[in-house]
Amino acid sequence: MDLRQKLLKLFGAKDYVPMRRMEIISTLKLDQDDTKQAHALLDQMLERGEIARLKKDRLCIPEDADLVSGRIIFRQSGSAILIPDANPAGDGYPIQAEDTAVAMHGDTVLARKIEQPRRAYRGKGRQQRPAYDPDEKPNVRVIRILKRARTTIPGTLEQGRHATYVIPDDPRIIQDILVPDPRNSGLRPIPKKGDKVVVKLLEWKQRHLNPEGEIIEVLGRTHEPDAEFKAILYKYDLNPKFPAAVEKQTESIPDTVRPEAIGKRLDCRDIFTFTIDPDDAKDFDDALSLELLEDGQLRVGVHIADVSAYVKPNSPLDREAQERGNSTYLVGTVIPMLPHALSNGLCSLVEAEDRLTKTCFITFNDRADILHVEFANTVICSNKRLTYKQAYAFMMLDDFDAIRKTPLPPKHQTGSTGRSLDEVSEDEMQTLKKHIDQLWQIAAQLRGRRFRKGSLDLDMTSVKIYVDEEGYADRIEKEHNDESHQLIEEFMLAANEQVARVMKKENFPCIYRVHDEPEEEKLKELRETMLTFGVQCGNLSKPREMSAMLKKLKEHPQGYTLKVNVLRSLKQAQYRASSDGHYGLAKPDYTHFTSPIRRYSDLIVHRVLDSYLHKIGADSALDEPDIRYTQGKLESLGDHISVTERNSVDAERESVKTKLLEFYDRELKKETKQHFKAIITDVKNHGLFVELTDTLAFGMVHISTLDDDFYHPNHEGTALVGRRKQRTYALGQYIMVQVERVDRFKRQIDFRVVLADEREAGKKAGKPFKNRRKKTQIAARTNSGEHPRNTTGDRVLTKRPKKKARPSPQGNPTKKASDKVLTQRPQKQRRRRKPKND
C-alpha cells in the first residue's frame, strides 16, 4: 500500500477524529523520507479539495464536516453555483451572492453546507410553502479559496473621481479592480483611460473592499480587434508564438517532401485525389480518392496528413504539441498546435504538392457494405483543393459553366485558395463530378444506416464570421450542414471507427473518443422541458426515441434553442484509454484519427497505427515504431487533452461572441439601419427575448421600446398584448427587428421591433414616448396647410398648451387670479373641549 492510500484509509476510518499533520505522521509511524513525502501529498490533496483544513489546522475529508470542494461558477447577478469535485457532471450547489466571500469566477473553493434560506412570501392572503424536496441541493457558503482560476485578468482601464480601476472583460467577475496611478506603473507608453490592459491580482482578503491589482501590460485600445484578440489569448493562456527550441527544430525541416522521406511508402500520386474544406481553412489534413475495382466494387481512400513523420516523440516539437493539446480556431485566425511551417506547410495537403500520409482504404459494394479495410503509409499529390461551396455545386449542378462561377475564397482568409475552376480542364471537371457523385451515393447510405441504428442528429446550425483585412467583423453567414459537409463527415467517421476497431481487436493501447450515456435525471428534466414547448417524446433513454425527438425539433420554430437544451442534458465527450463507446454516434468503438495537424489525440493514434503496421509486417511499415505507449501514460494523456480541448472550445465561443458584438456595434453606428428577422424565444414582463434567424444572435426587445401602445403579458405569460390596438407578440412568432443598443462590457444586445409601415417608409425608430405630442402637433399643422417652421426660421412652440378652465356651475367662465386653489386636503378642525369646572 503506497503512502497516498494509507492517508486516505486513515481519513476514511469510522473512528477517525480530525488531526494535525504531526499527529497524522505519528499515527502512521512514518520515517524521515516518508514524512517529507506526506507533507507534499497533504499539500497536494488540500489544493485539490480531497481533504479540508479545519480550525487549529486539523485535517479531514470534506464530507465529514459538511464541507464540499469544487469550482465556483458565477452569474452576472453575483450569485453562483458550486460544481463539486466529487461529481462534476452532477447538479451544483447554489450560493447566494453574500456567501461567495472573496471568490472569483472559476476559482476552486471550499464551502460549508448551510441551512436552506427562508424564502420571502409576498402578496395578499396566506400562501402555502413549497413541499420539502430531499433531493434539492442545500446552499453552501464559501469559507476558503483553494486555488485561483487566474492570477492575471484582462480588462478596460477607467478613471473615477477618486480612484483608477479596471473593468474585467468577463462580466461574471463582478468586482472592479482597483489599480495604482498608471503614471507610476513604469509602462511606456503610459496606460490611459479606455486602454485594454492586463492586471496582476494582489491578495484579496475582505469582501466589502474591491480587489486590488497592478497593470503589467497594455494590449491596445479597448474594442479594437488586435486588443480584443490579445485579451482572449491572456484569458485562456493561448500563445501564438513557439519556444526557441521548437523554432530551431522547425528550421531543420525541409519545405518539400524529399525522395528519401518516401522510402517504402505506397505511392498513390497517380490516383486522382482531392480535398474539400471550408472557405477559410488554414490547414488541410484530409483528402479523398476513389478507385473502381472489379465486380463494381469501389475502394475509397481516406488520406490523412502524416504528422508523425516529422514530429518525433519527446522532441521539442512533440512536447509543445502535447502541452497545447490542439489548435484553437478563433474568428479570423488560428492558434496552431504545430508551427506554421508544418501546419500550413509541409503537413498540409495543399494542391499539386507531394505529401506524406496515412491512408485508410475501405472497399464498398453498391449497397455501401464494407467488404475490406486496409491501412498503409502512403504518399499522395492532391489534384484539386475544393471548398464546400464548390463541392456542393458539383453535387447539385450539371452545367460546368455554372459550377465554374463558384468563387474562390479571399487569399487573406485561407491557407491556400487552390486553382480557380476556370483553370481546371474539362477532363478534370468530369472526373471531379463523377467521383463526388459516386462518393455521395455511398455516404448517403452510410448516413441513413447510422441514424437507423440510433445515432443522434446533433448537427447545430452555426454561423461563420468573416473579417476584413483590418480584422473587423465584416459579414456573417449561416453555415448549413448540407450534402457536401455530410459527404466528408461520413467518410471521416468511417475511418475513425475502423481504426478504433482494429486497435481494440489487436489489444493495442490506444486513445479513444468516448461519449458516455446521459444520466436518467437529466433525461427526465429534458423530457419535461420538451413537453413545456409542446414536443411530445417517449422514453429518452432509448436512442431511437431521442432520435425521433431530434427529428421533431428540425421543424419546431425554437428548434435551435431546444437543441441546446438537448446538448446540455448529454455528457461531454472525452478522451480515454479504454474503448467505452460513443453514445451520440451509436458506435461501440470510436477514436480520432483524421485531424493530426490540429489534435494531439490523432497524432497518438497515428503512432499506435505504426506499431500495428509493424506488427503485421505491412510493406509500408516503419523499420521500428517510434514509441510504444503504456496504458497508464495514455490515461494521463487522455485527461490532459480533454482539458485543453475544453479550454479551446471556451476560447472559440468567446471569440465568436466578441465578434458578434463588434458586428452589431458597428451596425448601430450606421445611418441606415439594417432590419433582421428574429423569432421570439421567451416572453417576460419587461420585454421579449429574441434570436436572429440569420446570425443566431440572442438579444432582448425591452418593453419600453414598444412605444406604439401599452403592452402587458397575457394570462399564460406567453405573449405581450397591446391595450388599445390588441397587437400581440407571442412565443415562437417571427418579427423584424433592428439594433437598439450594444453593451460590450455586459455582452448584451438590445433590439427594437420594426413595424411594417416603418419598414416601407424607411423611418428611423426614435426613443420611446419622446416628443410624441410634438409630432402630433406638427402633423396637425402640416395637414392644415401650415409649415412646421415659420418664415423667420423660429421653432414652433411645442410646449403643452394650457387647459381651458371649465365653466363653473354658477356660470363664471373662469376663475379669478386671486381665487385660491386647494392643492392639499384640508385638515379636520378638532372640537375644543370645554374646560371642566373646578
C-alpha positions in Angstrom: 0.0 0.0 0.0 1.5 3.4 -1.0 1.5 6.4 1.2 -1.4 8.1 -0.5 -3.6 5.1 0.1 -2.5 4.9 3.7 -3.6 8.6 4.2 -6.9 8.0 2.5 -7.6 4.9 4.6 -6.8 6.8 7.8 -9.1 9.8 6.8 -11.9 7.4 5.9 -11.8 5.3 9.1 -15.1 5.4 11.1 -13.3 6.3 14.3 -11.1 9.0 12.7 -11.0 12.3 14.6 -9.6 15.3 12.7 -5.8 15.6 13.5 -3.0 17.9 12.8 -0.2 17.0 10.4 2.3 15.8 13.0 -0.4 13.7 14.7 -1.2 12.0 11.4 2.5 11.3 10.8 2.9 9.9 14.3 -0.2 7.7 13.9 1.2 6.3 10.6 4.7 5.9 12.2 6.4 7.4 9.2 10.2 7.7 8.8 12.0 10.9 7.8 11.7 10.3 4.0 8.1 9.3 4.2 7.4 12.4 6.4 8.6 14.7 3.6 6.5 12.8 1.0 3.5 13.0 3.4 3.8 16.8 3.7 3.9 17.1 -0.1 1.0 14.8 -0.5 -1.1 16.6 2.1 -0.5 19.9 0.3 -1.5 18.4 -3.0 -4.7 16.9 -1.5 -5.6 20.2 0.1 -5.2 22.1 -3.2 -7.4 19.5 -5.0 -10.0 19.7 -2.3 -9.7 16.0 -1.4 -9.2 16.9 2.2 -10.1 20.0 4.2 -8.4 22.1 6.9 -10.4 22.9 9.9 -9.7 25.1 12.9 -6.3 24.6 14.5 -5.0 23.1 11.3 -6.8 19.8 11.7 -7.4 17.8 8.6 -10.4 15.6 7.5 -12.4 14.5 4.4 -14.7 17.5 3.5 -17.9 15.4 3.6 -17.3 14.5 7.2 -17.5 18.2 8.3 -20.4 19.2 5.9 -17.9 20.7 3.6 -17.7 20.5 -0.2 -14.9 21.5 -2.6 -15.3 22.4 -6.2 -15.2 25.0 -8.9 -17.4 28.1 -8.5 -19.3 29.4 -11.5 -20.7 33.0 -11.1 -23.7 34.6 -12.7 -23.8 38.3 -13.6 -26.2 38.9 -10.7 -23.5 37.9 -8.2 -24.9 34.6 -7.2 -23.1 31.4 -8.1 -23.1 27.6 -8.4 -20.5 25.3 -6.9 -19.6 22.4 -9.2 -18.3 19.7 -6.8 -15.1 17.9 -7.5 -16.6 14.6 -6.4 -19.3 14.8 -9.1 -18.5 17.4 -11.8 -21.3 16.2 -14.1 -24.0 16.4 -11.4 -26.1 19.3 -10.2 -24.2 22.1 -8.4 -24.7 23.7 -5.0 -26.4 27.1 -5.1 -24.5 30.0 -3.5 -26.1 33.4 -2.6 -24.2 36.5 -3.6 -23.5 37.4 0.0 -22.0 33.9 0.7 -19.3 34.0 -2.1 -16.7 35.6 0.2 -13.6 36.7 -1.9 -14.1 34.0 -4.6 -13.9 34.9 -8.3 -15.4 33.1 -11.3 -13.7 29.7 -11.9 -11.8 29.5 -8.6 -11.5 26.2 -6.7 -13.0 26.8 -3.3 -14.0 25.0 -0.1 -17.6 25.7 1.1 -19.7 24.7 4.0 -23.3 23.4 3.7 -25.8 25.7 5.3 -29.5 25.5 6.1 -31.9 26.3 3.3 -32.7 30.0 3.4 -36.2 31.0 4.2 -38.0 32.3 1.1 -39.8 35.6 1.2 -43.6 35.4 0.6 -45.2 38.5 -0.7 -48.8 39.2 -1.7 -52.2 39.1 0.0 -53.6 36.1 1.7 -51.9 33.0 3.1 -49.6 31.1 0.7 -48.7 27.5 1.1 -45.0 26.8 1.4 -43.5 24.5 -1.2 -43.1 20.9 -0.3 -39.8 19.7 1.0 -37.6 18.1 -1.7 -35.0 15.8 -0.2 -33.0 15.8 -3.5 -32.7 19.5 -3.6 -29.1 20.7 -3.1 -28.5 22.7 0.1 -27.0 26.2 -0.2 -23.3 26.5 0.6 -21.1 29.3 1.9 -17.5 29.8 0.7 -15.1 29.6 3.5 -11.7 29.3 1.7 -10.1 29.8 -1.7 -8.1 26.7 -2.5 -6.8 27.9 -5.9 -7.4 31.0 -8.0 -8.5 30.3 -11.5 -6.3 33.0 -12.8 -3.8 35.5 -11.5 -4.0 37.9 -14.4 -7.2 39.4 -15.7 -7.7 41.5 -19.0 -10.0 44.5 -18.8 -10.6 48.1 -19.6 -8.9 50.9 -17.7 -11.2 53.6 -16.3 -10.7 56.7 -14.3 -13.1 57.6 -11.4 -13.2 60.8 -9.4 -11.1 59.3 -6.6 -9.6 56.1 -8.0 -8.4 54.3 -11.1 -9.9 50.9 -11.7 -10.1 48.2 -14.4 -13.4 46.7 -15.6 -12.8 42.9 -16.2 -13.7 41.6 -19.7 -15.5 38.7 -18.2 -18.9 40.0 -16.9 -19.0 37.2 -14.4 -16.2 38.9 -12.5 -18.5 41.5 -11.0 -15.9 43.5 -9.0 -13.9 46.3 -10.5 -10.2 46.0 -9.7 -8.5 49.0 -8.2 -5.1 49.8 -9.6 -2.4 52.5 -8.7 -2.0 55.6 -10.7 -0.9 54.4 -14.2 1.8 57.1 -14.4 3.6 55.1 -11.7 3.2 51.8 -13.4 6.6 52.0 -15.2 5.0 51.1 -18.5 5.7 53.1 -21.7 3.5 54.5 -23.2 1.6 55.3 -20.0 -1.7 53.4 -19.8 -4.7 55.8 -20.3 -8.4 55.6 -19.9 -10.0 53.3 -22.4 -7.0 51.1 -22.9 -7.2 47.3 -22.8 -4.8 46.3 -20.0 -3.8 43.1 -18.1 -3.9 43.3 -14.3 -2.0 41.1 -12.0 -4.2 40.4 -9.0 -2.9 41.0 -5.5 -4.2 39.2 -2.4 -7.9 39.9 -1.8 -8.9 39.4 1.8 -12.0 41.5 2.5 -15.2 41.1 0.5 -16.5 44.6 1.3 -13.5 46.1 -0.3 -12.7 45.9 -4.0 -9.8 43.6 -5.1 -6.6 45.4 -6.0 -4.0 44.7 -8.7 -1.3 46.3 -10.8 -1.1 46.8 -14.5 1.5 44.7 -16.1 0.8 45.2 -19.9 -1.2 47.4 -22.3 -2.8 45.4 -25.1 -4.2 48.4 -27.1 -7.4 50.4 -27.2 -10.5 48.6 -26.0 -12.8 47.2 -28.7 -10.1 47.3 -31.3 -9.6 43.9 -33.0 -6.0 43.4 -32.0 -6.6 44.3 -28.4 -9.6 42.0 -28.1 -7.6 39.2 -29.7 -4.8 39.6 -27.2 -7.2 39.7 -24.3 -8.6 36.3 -25.3 -5.1 34.9 -25.5 -4.4 36.1 -22.0 -7.6 34.8 -20.6 -7.2 31.3 -21.9 -3.4 31.0 -21.7 -3.0 30.7 -25.5 0.3 31.6 -27.1 0.6 32.2 -30.9 4.4 32.1 -30.6 6.5 29.0 -30.2 9.6 28.5 -27.9 13.0 29.0 -29.4 13.8 25.2 -29.3 10.7 24.5 -31.3 11.5 27.2 -33.9 15.0 25.8 -34.2 13.8 22.3 -34.8 11.3 23.6 -37.4 14.1 25.3 -39.3 15.7 21.9 -39.9 12.6 20.5 -41.5 12.6 20.8 -45.4 10.0 22.8 -47.3 9.1 19.9 -49.6 8.9 16.1 -49.4 12.3 14.7 -50.3 12.6 11.4 -52.2 14.4 9.7 -49.3 11.5 10.5 -47.0 9.1 8.5 -49.2 11.0 5.2 -48.5 8.8 2.1 -48.6 5.5 4.1 -48.7 2.8 3.1 -51.0 2.8 5.6 -53.9 -0.7 7.0 -54.5 0.4 10.0 -56.5 -1.2 8.6 -59.7 -4.6 8.2 -58.0 -6.9 11.2 -58.5 -7.2 12.8 -55.1 -8.9 16.0 -53.8 -9.7 17.9 -50.6 -13.0 19.5 -49.5 -12.6 22.1 -46.8 -14.2 25.4 -45.6 -13.5 28.7 -47.4 -11.3 29.9 -44.5 -9.4 26.7 -43.9 -5.9 27.3 -42.8 -4.7 23.7 -42.9 -5.8 20.7 -44.9 -5.3 17.4 -43.1 -7.6 15.0 -45.1 -8.2 14.1 -48.7 -10.3 11.5 -50.6 -9.8 9.3 -53.6 -12.0 6.8 -55.4 -11.0 3.7 -57.4 -13.3 1.4 -59.4 -12.4 -2.3 -58.8 -13.7 -5.5 -60.3 -17.3 -6.6 -59.8 -18.4 -3.0 -59.4 -16.7 -2.6 -56.0 -15.4 0.9 -55.0 -12.3 1.5 -53.0 -12.3 4.8 -51.1 -9.0 6.2 -49.8 -9.2 8.4 -46.8 -5.8 10.1 -46.8 -4.6 11.8 -43.6 -1.6 14.0 -43.2 1.2 12.0 -41.6 2.4 14.4 -38.9 4.1 11.6 -37.0 6.7 11.5 -39.8 8.0 14.9 -38.7 7.0 15.2 -35.0 9.0 12.6 -33.2 8.3 11.6 -29.5 9.9 13.7 -26.8 11.3 16.2 -29.3 10.7 19.9 -28.6 8.0 19.9 -31.3 6.3 17.0 -29.6 6.4 18.4 -26.1 5.0 21.7 -27.2 2.2 20.0 -29.3 1.3 17.8 -26.3 1.2 20.9 -24.0 -1.1 22.7 -26.4 -3.3 19.6 -27.0 -5.0 21.0 -30.0 -5.3 24.0 -32.3 -7.7 26.8 -31.3 -9.7 28.4 -34.1 -10.6 32.0 -33.2 -12.5 34.2 -35.6 -10.2 35.2 -38.5 -7.1 33.4 -37.1 -5.8 30.2 -35.6 -3.5 29.4 -32.7 -1.9 26.3 -34.1 -0.8 23.2 -32.3 2.2 23.0 -34.7 4.3 25.8 -36.2 3.0 27.3 -39.5 5.9 25.7 -41.4 4.2 22.3 -40.6 0.5 23.1 -40.1 0.2 25.3 -43.1 3.2 24.0 -45.0 4.8 20.5 -45.2 2.0 18.6 -43.4 -0.9 20.4 -45.1 -2.4 18.6 -48.1 -2.3 21.5 -50.4 -2.9 21.3 -54.2 -0.2 20.0 -56.5 2.3 19.2 -53.8 3.7 15.7 -52.7 2.7 14.9 -49.2 3.2 12.0 -46.8 0.0 10.5 -45.5 -1.5 7.6 -43.6 -4.4 6.1 -45.5 -7.4 4.0 -44.6 -8.6 2.1 -47.7 -12.2 1.0 -47.4 -13.8 -1.2 -50.1 -17.6 -0.9 -50.5 -20.1 -2.8 -52.7 -23.0 -1.0 -54.4 -25.1 -1.2 -51.1 -22.3 0.6 -49.2 -21.4 -2.5 -47.2 -17.8 -2.6 -46.1 -16.0 -5.6 -47.6 -12.4 -4.9 -46.8 -10.3 -2.4 -44.8 -6.6 -1.8 -45.2 -4.1 0.7 -43.7 -0.9 1.9 -45.2 1.8 4.7 -45.0 1.4 6.5 -48.4 2.4 9.5 -50.4 -0.1 11.5 -52.4 -0.4 14.6 -54.6 -3.7 16.4 -54.3 -5.2 17.2 -57.7 -7.7 19.9 -56.5 -8.5 21.9 -53.4 -12.3 22.4 -53.3 -14.4 24.5 -50.9 -17.6 23.1 -49.6 -19.5 25.5 -51.8 -17.6 24.2 -54.9 -18.3 20.6 -53.9 -21.9 21.4 -53.4 -22.1 22.9 -56.8 -20.7 19.7 -58.3 -23.3 17.7 -56.4 -26.3 19.9 -57.4 -25.4 21.2 -60.9 -24.6 19.5 -64.2 -23.6 22.6 -66.1 -19.8 23.1 -65.8 -20.0 26.7 -66.7 -22.4 27.3 -63.8 -20.1 25.3 -61.5 -17.1 27.4 -62.5 -18.9 30.5 -61.3 -18.5 29.4 -57.7 -15.9 31.9 -56.4 -12.6 31.3 -54.7 -12.2 32.4 -51.1 -10.2 35.7 -50.4 -6.5 35.0 -50.0 -6.3 36.6 -46.6 -8.9 34.2 -45.2 -7.4 30.9 -46.1 -4.1 29.0 -46.1 -4.4 28.1 -49.8 -7.0 29.1 -52.4 -6.1 26.4 -55.0 -6.7 26.9 -58.7 -9.8 28.7 -59.9 -12.3 26.3 -61.5 -11.8 28.3 -64.7 -8.3 26.9 -64.9 -9.4 23.3 -64.4 -9.5 21.2 -67.6 -12.7 19.6 -68.9 -11.4 16.1 -68.1 -10.6 17.1 -64.5 -14.1 18.7 -64.1 -15.7 15.4 -65.4 -13.6 13.3 -63.0 -14.5 15.5 -60.1 -18.2 15.4 -60.9 -18.1 11.6 -61.3 -16.1 10.9 -58.1 -18.2 13.3 -56.0 -21.5 11.8 -57.2 -20.3 8.2 -56.5 -18.9 9.1 -53.1 -22.2 10.8 -52.2 -24.1 7.6 -53.1 -22.0 5.7 -50.6 -22.1 8.4 -47.9 -25.9 8.8 -48.2 -26.4 5.1 -47.4 -23.8 5.2 -44.6 -25.6 8.2 -43.1 -29.1 6.6 -43.3 -27.9 3.4 -41.8 -26.1 5.3 -38.9 -29.3 7.1 -37.9 -31.4 4.0 -38.1 -29.0 2.4 -35.6 -29.7 5.3 -33.1 -27.0 7.9 -34.0 -28.2 11.3 -32.8 -28.5 14.1 -35.4 -26.9 16.8 -33.2 -25.7 19.0 -36.1 -26.2 22.5 -34.9 -26.7 25.3 -37.3 -23.7 27.5 -36.9 -22.5 30.9 -38.2 -19.2 31.8 -39.8 -17.9 35.3 -39.1 -15.6 36.7 -41.8 -13.3 39.6 -41.0 -11.9 42.3 -43.3 -8.2 42.9 -43.8 -8.1 45.1 -40.7 -9.6 42.4 -38.5 -13.1 43.8 -38.0 -16.2 41.6 -38.4 -17.2 42.1 -42.0 -20.0 39.7 -42.7 -21.8 36.8 -41.0 -23.0 33.7 -42.9 -25.1 30.9 -41.6 -23.5 27.5 -42.2 -25.7 24.7 -43.3 -24.8 21.1 -42.8 -25.5 20.4 -46.5 -24.6 17.3 -48.6 -21.0 18.5 -49.2 -20.4 18.6 -45.4 -22.2 15.3 -44.9 -20.1 13.5 -47.5 -16.8 14.4 -45.8 -18.3 13.7 -42.3 -19.4 10.1 -43.2 -16.0 9.0 -44.6 -14.1 10.6 -41.7 -16.5 8.8 -39.2 -15.9 5.5 -41.1 -12.1 5.8 -41.0 -12.2 6.7 -37.3 -14.4 3.7 -36.5 -12.3 1.3 -38.5 -9.0 2.4 -36.8 -10.7 2.0 -33.3 -12.0 -1.5 -34.2 -8.6 -2.7 -35.3 -6.8 -1.3 -32.2 -9.3 -2.8 -29.8 -9.3 -6.2 -31.6 -5.5 -6.4 -31.6 -5.3 -5.2 -28.0 -3.1 -2.2 -28.7 -3.1 0.5 -26.0 -4.7 3.5 -27.7 -6.6 6.7 -27.1 -10.4 6.5 -27.8 -13.1 9.1 -28.2 -15.7 8.3 -25.6 -19.2 9.6 -25.1 -21.0 8.1 -22.0 -24.7 7.6 -21.8 -26.7 10.5 -20.1 -28.0 10.4 -16.6 -31.6 9.4 -16.1 -32.3 12.6 -14.0 -31.0 14.8 -16.8 -33.2 13.0 -19.4 -36.3 13.4 -17.1 -35.7 17.1 -16.9 -35.2 17.3 -20.7 -38.5 15.5 -21.3 -40.3 18.0 -19.0 -38.8 20.9 -20.9 -39.8 19.4 -24.2 -43.4 18.9 -23.1 -43.5 22.6 -22.0 -42.8 23.6 -25.6 -45.3 21.1 -27.0 -42.8 18.5 -28.1 -44.1 15.0 -27.4 -41.4 12.5 -26.6 -41.2 9.0 -25.2 -38.5 7.3 -23.1 -35.4 9.3 -23.9 -33.1 6.7 -22.5 -33.7 4.8 -25.7 -31.6 6.2 -28.6 -34.5 5.7 -31.1 -36.8 7.9 -29.0 -34.1 10.5 -28.7 -33.6 10.5 -32.5 -37.3 10.8 -33.1 -37.4 13.8 -30.8 -34.5 15.5 -32.6 -36.3 14.9 -35.9 -39.3 16.9 -34.5 -37.1 19.7 -33.4 -36.0 20.3 -37.0 -39.5 21.6 -37.8 -40.0 23.4 -34.4 -39.8 27.2 -34.5 -37.5 27.1 -31.5 -35.6 24.1 -32.7 -32.1 25.6 -32.2 -32.8 26.7 -28.6 -34.3 23.3 -27.7 -31.3 21.5 -29.3 -29.1 23.5 -27.0 -31.1 22.0 -24.1 -30.6 18.5 -25.5 -26.8 19.1 -25.7 -26.8 20.3 -22.1 -28.6 17.1 -20.9 -25.9 14.9 -22.5 -22.5 14.3 -21.1 -19.4 15.8 -22.6 -17.3 13.6 -24.9 -13.8 13.0 -23.7 -10.6 11.1 -24.4 -10.0 7.9 -22.6 -7.6 4.9 -22.8 -10.5 2.5 -22.9 -13.0 1.9 -25.7 -16.2 2.6 -23.8 -18.3 3.5 -26.8 -19.8 6.7 -28.2 -23.4 7.3 -27.3 -24.0 10.2 -29.7 -22.8 8.3 -32.7 -24.2 4.9 -31.5 -20.8 3.3 -32.1 -19.2 0.8 -29.7 -15.6 1.7 -30.9 -14.5 5.1 -31.9 -11.4 7.2 -32.0 -10.0 10.3 -33.6 -7.6 9.6 -36.5 -8.4 12.2 -39.2 -7.0 15.5 -37.9 -3.4 15.2 -36.6 -2.5 18.7 -37.6 -4.9 20.2 -35.1 -5.4 17.4 -32.5 -2.7 15.7 -30.4 -5.0 12.7 -29.8 -4.9 11.9 -33.6 -1.1 12.1 -33.5 -1.1 9.5 -30.7 -3.4 7.2 -32.8 -1.0 7.6 -35.8 1.9 6.4 -33.7 -0.1 3.4 -32.4 -1.1 2.6 -36.0 2.6 2.5 -36.9 3.1 -0.1 -34.2 0.2 -2.1 -35.7 1.6 -1.9 -39.2 5.0 -3.1 -37.9 3.4 -6.0 -36.0 1.5 -7.3 -39.1 4.5 -6.8 -41.3 2.9 -4.4 -43.8 5.0 -3.4 -46.8 4.8 0.3 -45.9 5.6 -0.2 -42.2 8.4 1.6 -40.4 11.5 -0.5 -39.6 10.9 0.2 -36.0 7.9 2.1 -34.3 8.9 5.5 -32.8 7.2 4.7 -29.4 5.1 2.2 -27.6 2.6 3.7 -25.2 1.7 2.2 -21.9 -1.9 2.2 -20.6 -1.0 4.5 -17.7 0.7 7.0 -20.0 -2.4 7.1 -22.3 -4.8 7.6 -19.3 -2.7 10.6 -18.3 -2.6 12.0 -21.8 -6.4 11.5 -22.2 -7.1 13.6 -19.1 -4.8 16.3 -20.3 -6.1 16.7 -23.9 -9.7 16.6 -22.6 -8.9 19.7 -20.5 -7.1 21.5 -23.4 -10.0 20.7 -25.7 -12.5 22.3 -23.3 -10.3 25.4 -22.9 -10.1 25.8 -26.7 -13.9 25.4 -27.1 -14.4 28.2 -24.5 -11.9 30.5 -26.2 -13.6 29.9 -29.6 -17.0 30.7 -28.2 -15.7 33.9 -26.6 -14.1 34.9 -29.9 -17.4 34.4 -31.7 -19.3 36.4 -29.1 -16.8 39.2 -29.2 -17.0 39.5 -33.0 -20.9 39.3 -32.9 -20.9 42.2 -30.5 -18.4 44.1 -32.7 -20.5 43.5 -35.8 -23.7 44.8 -34.2 -21.9 47.7 -32.6 -20.7 48.8 -36.0 -24.2 48.2 -37.4 -25.6 50.5 -34.7 -23.4 53.4 -35.9 -24.7 53.2 -39.5 -27.1 55.8 -40.7 -29.4 53.3 -42.4 -30.2 50.5 -40.0 -30.4 47.0 -41.3 -33.5 45.0 -40.4 -33.2 41.4 -39.2 -35.7 38.6 -39.0 -36.0 37.2 -35.5 -38.0 34.7 -33.5 -39.4 35.3 -30.0 -37.9 32.7 -27.8 -39.2 33.9 -24.4 -41.7 36.4 -23.0 -41.2 38.3 -19.8 -42.9 41.2 -18.0 -40.2 43.6 -19.1 -39.9 42.5 -22.7 -39.2 39.8 -25.3 -36.1 37.6 -25.8 -35.4 37.1 -29.4 -33.0 35.1 -31.6 -32.0 36.3 -35.1 -32.7 33.7 -37.7 -29.7 34.5 -39.9 -26.9 35.0 -37.3 -28.3 33.1 -34.3 -27.5 36.2 -32.1 -29.6 36.4 -28.9 -30.9 39.7 -27.5 -33.8 41.4 -25.9 -36.6 43.8 -27.1 -37.3 45.9 -24.0 -40.9 46.7 -23.4 -40.1 50.4 -23.3 -39.2 50.3 -27.0 -42.7 49.0 -27.9 -43.9 52.6 -28.0 -46.9 52.2 -30.2 -49.1 51.0 -27.3 -49.1 49.9 -23.7 -48.2 46.2 -23.5 -48.9 43.7 -20.8 -48.4 39.9 -20.5 -51.4 37.7 -21.2 -52.7 35.3 -18.5 -50.5 32.4 -19.7 -47.4 34.6 -19.8 -46.7 33.5 -23.4 -47.3 36.9 -25.2 -47.4 40.6 -24.7 -50.7 42.2 -25.8 -51.3 45.9 -26.6 -54.0 47.5 -24.6 -55.6 49.7 -27.3 -54.7 48.0 -30.6 -54.5 44.4 -29.3 -51.3 43.8 -31.2 -49.7 40.6 -29.9 -46.1 39.5 -29.7 -46.2 35.8 -28.9 -43.8 33.0 -28.2 -42.5 31.5 -31.4 -43.6 34.5 -33.5 -41.4 35.9 -36.2 -40.8 39.6 -36.1 -38.5 42.2 -37.8 -36.0 44.0 -35.5 -33.1 46.4 -35.7 -30.3 47.0 -33.3 -31.1 49.4 -30.4 -28.2 49.1 -28.0 -25.0 47.1 -27.7 -23.3 46.8 -24.3 -19.9 45.2 -25.0 -19.0 45.1 -21.3 -22.1 43.1 -20.2 -22.0 41.2 -23.6 -25.7 42.1 -24.3 -27.5 43.3 -27.4 -30.9 45.0 -27.3 -33.2 45.2 -30.3 -36.4 47.1 -31.1 -39.3 45.9 -33.3 -39.6 47.4 -36.7 -43.3 47.6 -37.8 -44.3 47.1 -41.4 -45.2 50.7 -42.1 -41.8 51.8 -40.7 -40.0 49.4 -43.0 -41.9 50.6 -46.0 -41.3 54.3 -45.2 -37.7 53.7 -44.1 -38.4 55.7 -40.9 -35.8 55.6 -38.2 -37.1 54.5 -34.9 -36.9 57.0 -32.1 -36.8 56.9 -28.4 -39.9 55.6 -26.7 -42.6 58.2 -25.8 -40.2 61.0 -26.6 -41.7 64.1 -28.4 -45.0 62.2 -29.1 -47.1 65.3 -28.5 -44.7 67.4 -30.6 -45.0 65.0 -33.6 -48.8 65.1 -33.3 -48.9 68.9 -33.3 -46.5 69.1 -36.3 -48.7 66.7 -38.2 -51.8 68.7 -37.4 -50.2 71.9 -38.6 -49.0 70.2 -41.8 -52.4 68.8 -42.6 -54.0 72.3 -42.1 -51.6 73.8 -44.6 -49.2 75.4 -42.1 -45.5 74.7 -42.1 -43.7 73.2 -39.1 -41.4 76.3 -39.0 -42.3 79.9 -39.6 -40.8 82.1 -42.2 -38.2 83.6 -39.9 -36.9 80.2 -39.0 -38.1 80.2 -35.4 -39.0 76.9 -34.0 -42.7 76.1 -33.4 -43.8 76.2 -29.8 -44.1 72.6 -28.7 -45.0 73.1 -25.1 -48.2 71.7 -23.8 -51.0 74.4 -24.2 -52.7 75.5 -21.1 -56.0 73.8 -20.5 -59.1 75.9 -20.7 -60.8 76.5 -17.4 -64.1 74.6 -17.1 -67.2 76.8 -16.6 -68.4 76.9 -13.1 -71.9 75.8 -12.1 -72.7 79.5 -11.3 -71.9 80.4 -14.9 -68.5 82.0 -14.2 -66.4 81.0 -17.2 -63.1 81.5 -15.5 -61.7 81.8 -12.1 -60.1 85.0 -10.8 -56.4 85.1 -10.3 -57.0 85.9 -6.7 -59.1 82.7 -6.1 -57.3 80.1 -4.1 -57.0 76.6 -5.4 -56.8 73.9 -2.9 -53.8 71.6 -3.5 -53.9 69.8 -0.2 -56.6 68.0 1.7 -58.0 70.4 4.3 -57.3 69.4 7.9 -60.2 68.5 10.0 -60.9 71.0 12.7 -60.9 69.4 16.1 -63.6 70.3 18.6 -62.4 72.2 21.5 -63.2 70.6 24.8 -64.9 72.7 27.3 -62.8 73.2 30.4 -64.1 71.3 33.4 -65.4 73.3 36.2 -63.2 73.1 39.2 
